[in-house]
Amino acid sequence: MKSGEAQVSQWTDMQNAARSAAAWTASPRKSHALIFSQHRHVPAGGAMITWFMESVSLPLEPAFVHQFAQDWIGAWNSHELERILAHYSPDVTLVSPVALKRLGNATVQGKAALHDYFRAGLEAYPDFRFTLHDTFWGVDTIALLYSSSFRTAQTVEVMQLAPDGLVVRVWANYNEE
């Protein structure tokens, strides 16, 4: 193949790839491409993988939801505050009866306030573990049913995701006080 033919072939390949991508993203059930970027962190306890979402597919796809749920639970069980917070948008809002009991206000607004709220929880229960029981999803929401090692109650957290895959709103629900 001559160099001119190779350039034409490369251009045709790029055009075909662009057409395929455009057709896929124009599909009525897709509003964004689902892209995962894998980052490895190696803490003292061994290797762990954290997924960061650049964009999510709406309605949410089961594979994305299950990976998100596993990573979210894993982040909490790691007790690494920054890994936990990586799931949340800077302008996140959390509504929780536990926040009402501890702070006198059911709403925790913004990532800085969420940082302080979560830090207090991690300090109060340094050895807790979450166990995921089930995962549910809607168009742009994920609901996780889980239990913790420090409460008898089960929890359902409903999380609304922004198009960038970060949690923008959380409603925490418990089956006991």
N, C-alpha and C positions, 0 to 999 in steps of 0.2 A: 504494500500500500504506500503510495506517495504521500508526502507531507500534506499537500492540499486535500487529498482524499481523507486523510486522518482528521484534519480540521473539520471537514464537512460532516464526517461520521460523528465526531464529538459533539458538534452543534446539534445534529439530529437527535442524538441520545439525550442531550440536555432539554431539547424541545419536547421530546416524548415524556421525559420525566416530569417536566413542568405541566404538561397536559394531564398526566395521570394524577399528579398532586392536586391540580385545580379541580378535576372531576371528583376526586375523593372528598376534598373539603367542601365542595359545593353540594354534596349529598344532603338531602333535607334533614337527615338525622345527625349531622355533624355541624357544630358551630365553630369548633376549633380543633386543630390537630392535637392528638395526645402525644406529648413528648416527655420522656423521663430523662433526667440527667443523673447518672450514678456517681456518687462521691463516696470514697472510702475514708473512714477514720479508724485509726487503730489505737484504742485506749488500752490502759494497763490490762484489762480483762480479756483482750483479744480483739478480733476484727468484727466490725459491724458495718452495715451498709445503710446509708440514709438516702432516701429518694427525695429529690426536689422537683416539683412540677413547674414547667415553664408555661404550659397551657393545658387545659383539660377539654375533653370531648363532652359535649352536652347533647342529649342527656348522658349522665354518667354511665360508664361501662363497668360491668362486674369486675373485670380484672383490675381496673384502676381502684375501685372501691375496696377490694380485698387487700391490695397492696398498701393502700393508704391506711387501712385499719391495722394491719400488722405493724407498719412502721410507727404509727401513733402509739400503739400499746408498747412496742419496743422502746420508743423514746421515753415514755413514762417509766418503764421498768429499768431503764438505764440510770435514772435519776439525774440526767444531764440536762440542766435547765435550758441551755441554748439549743440542744437537739429537740426538746419539747417545743420551744417557742418557734422553731423553724417552720412549723405547720401553720402559723397564724399570721394574718395580715397586720400591718402596723395600726390599722384603724378597727381592729376586732372589738366586738362587744360580746361579753359573756353574761348570761342571766342565770342565776343559781340560787336556790334556797340556802345553800351552805354559805355563799357570799353574804346573803341577807343576815344570817345568824352571826357570822364572824365580823362583818364590816358594818352592819346596820344598813346596808344598801344591797339590793339584789343584783345590781348591774356593775360589772367591772368594764370600764371603757378604755380602750387603747392598749397597745402592746406593753408599754412601760408599766401600767397598772397591773396588767396580767402577769408580767414578770414578778412583781412584788407579791401578788396573790399566790402564784404557783410556788415561789421561793418559800413563803411561809408554810405552805402545805408540805413541801419536801422536807423542811426542817422539823415540822411537827411529827412527821411519820417517815423517818429516815430508812426504814426497812420494808416499806410497803411493796406490794406487787399487784398489778392489775391482771385479771384473767378475762379475755374476750370470750363472750358466749355466742353472740350473733351480730350480724351486720345487715343493715337495711339501707336502701338508697332511693332517692327520687330523682328529679331532673337535675337539681344542683345541690342536693342535701345528702348527707350521710348520717345515719343513726347507728351508734354503737351501743350494744348491750354488754355491760361488763360488770364484774364485781372486783372488790379490792380486799386485800388481806387485813385491813384495819376496820372494816365495817361489815355488818351483816346485810345491809341493804344492797340491792343491785342498782345500777345506774344506767340510764339511757341518756347519752349525749347526742343531740341533734346538731349537726354542724352544716352551715351553709357555706359553700365554696364560691369564691370569686373565679373569673375566667383564668386567673393565673394559678389556680389550684390551692390557694391559701384560704384558710378559714376566716370568714368575715363576721360570722355570727354563730354563737353557741347557746343552746338551751340545755341546761343540766336538769335531769329529772331523776327522782329517787322513789323507791317503793317503801321507804321508812324514813323517819326523821333522823 
